[in-house]
Each structure stands twice: as C-alpha cells, then as structure tokens.
C-alpha cells in the first residue's frame, strides 16, 4: 500500500500531482490526497483518500457533458466540509528562476493534444508561445513553471531533463 501511495512519476502540475502504482497523489489545501478515477462507456467514478485523516470520498455517476469537472468540484467540496478545509485554494508562489538553465529548453515542441508550442525568452522572462499567444511563465521550482494568471489551476510547464542535462521534452498541463 505504501508503494501504491508513493509518487513515482511527476506530472509537473502546480499541486505536486504525481502517479504511483495505480494511484495519483497530490497536495490539496495543505492535505495529501491519494486518488484514482475511472470511466467506461456511460459511467464514471472517483476514489479520493486522505490517509492522514483516515477519510475517503467515493463518487460514482452517469457520464454527461463535462462530468469530470463537476465530479472534481463535488469531491473537493465534500473534502472541504469533512476536513474543515479553507475555502480558498492556495496559489503557487514563484521563486527566482535559474536563467542559466533556459538556453537548454528554448525551442519548439510538438505534442498530440496541444500541437506545436515554443519556449523562448521575451523581455528577460521565459514564455510559452501557444497558438500565437505569448504566455509569461513564473518559476515554481527549477523544472516547473506556471502561468501566473490567477486561475484556480494555473497552466503548468514541466521541463524534463535527460540524464546528460539536455532537454528533449516539456510537459504542458501534466
């Protein structure tokens, strides 16, 4: 169980979301949550456990348009009430970036879901260029940047370093 709940793969999201053996882990309002979700044909489910509070929320539903967002909002609301968590989600706090690391990640990237994006430096700031939109990025940790736009789940950009220090991949929004 400990291995199942231990992070193995970083998803490069501002909540610290990672994947272990069959379970996701994340920090939510200062509380560590372990979860998994599933969907088939017309049904969906989500199991969220808070091991530190010996609490779990299980939700099953019929799938409808945008059901994941609604399901997550319901689960978050139930966790908030059960654990008496604050209403507001803490915003990520930017740190000073290591600008000497930027040359290795500057370039063009292509992915299945987002298509082509670029990382470049614009006015002494790392930016993501996506569909002709320039998105300034703030540094959360040396390998993770986010768009400081005030949204609840900010856009995130993970910088994946190879063992030799080169950058071949980035991860946008996990």
Number of C-alpha atoms within 10 A of each C-alpha: 6 8 11 15 20 16 20 15 13 17 21 23 23 24 20 14 20 21 20 17 14 11 20 23 27 19 14 18 17 12 15 17 23 24 19 15 16 10 14 9 7 9 13 18 17 19 16 22 20 18 13 9 12 7 13 17 16 13 14 14 13 12 16 11 7 8 14 16 9 12 18 14 12 14 17 18 14 15 21 16 11 13 13 9 17 11 11 9 12 12 15 18 12 14 12 10 18 11 12 7 12 17 13 13 20 16 15 15 16 12 12 6 7 12 10 13 18 18 22 19 16 12 8 8 15 21 23 27 16 14 11 9 10 14 18 19 22 23 22 20 16 14 16 21 28 28 19 19 13 9 9 11 17 18 18 25 27 23 20 18 15 10 7 6 10 12 17 14 16 23 17 21 16 15
